[in-house]
């Protein structure tokens, strides 16, 4: 069994504003993260078209007309992603692309406005949030945060020598409520993996999505 902090990743659903538009600050973070992972940031255009409420086409995006021409035809959600597997339905989000993003992006509900936990975020995610950060200070922070976690935004700013009042300070947190629990069960010769995303509340842990792999049979 493996537990992963999902708030150490970029939640793609935060790109969508409550009114159905796109938050350009979050989009900037996502574009930088795609570049860091060696991906064309234009891949975000179809994601934006999937998330936003309108049918206006991004320059390299895909709206209803594109998906209706597929076999079988489908339609974009024009709303937040429900599961991470839904990313596979978006134009350009091939298995290879999703694999390069799987440890730095996630899909979480936005009702509780989950921010990125700087105590568990990867160096790539932190660099996408704060491109102006000094890499030596970032490396030092990464080696010490396990023993000395960040207590708040001011503490984070001071330890990384960041300017005051950056808009991305509104995107970070120092605690997490969303986690992924992955388990593998084997009854020879079949193995199957299950990943459950959960939300920690005051008195309970609530599943919000789950995903299984197809059974794998191995015979020599």
Secondary structure by P-SEA (a helix, b strand, c coil): cccccccccccccccccccccccaaaaaaaaaaaaaaccccccaaaaaaacccccccccccccaaaaaacccbbbbccccccccccccccccccaaaaaaccccbbbbbcccccccccccccaaaaaaacccccaaaaaaaaacccccccccaaaaaaaacccccccccccccccccbbbbbbbbbcccbbbbbbbbbbbccccccccccccccbbbbcc
